Amino acid sequence: MAKEAVHRLKYRGQLTLAKPLGQLIGLTFVQCGRPFLPHCIVPVPLHPRRLRQRGYNQALEIARPLARQMEIPLDLRLLQRIRQTTPQQGLPAAARRRNLRRAFTLASSAAGLKILLVDDVMTTGETVRECSRTLRAGGAAEVQVAVFGRA
């Protein structure tokens, strides 16, 4: 059922599913009891072309209700996807790594920031790994990842 909800959000444009998915991440985050309090929430960005094709960024749509629930600012500009990549779905792990190399950049410094990086699904972890690497290279003090599901 959860897999179907993410699929409907991501590929069928059923944006009403984003709010409960984001809220479930928030509940899970709180229940973990971890003392991590991020300065901001950063959704994994889409390349501008992919964003125009899809019409929305599913990671952003999940991050919005999460940010409201946690009362933490959402930063939509810090992390940017600068290189269009082949969709990760169906690629083997090594190809996923190559596909994402240098695909992201920072619009400004992340110096000292604790960041909660949000995506919809994590398969091999290459997307969040590359995003985290970029944020850490830009000075982020800590990057934690929240995803709705694992494939």
Secondary structure, 3 states (H helix, E strand, C coil): CHHHHHHHHHHHCCHHHHHHHHHHHHHHHHHCCCCCCCCEEEECCCCHHHHHHHCCCHHHHHHHHHHHHHCCCECCCCEEECCCCCCCCCCCHHHHHHHHCCCEEECCCCCCCEEEEEEEEECCCHHHHHHHHHHHHCCCCEEEEEEEEEC
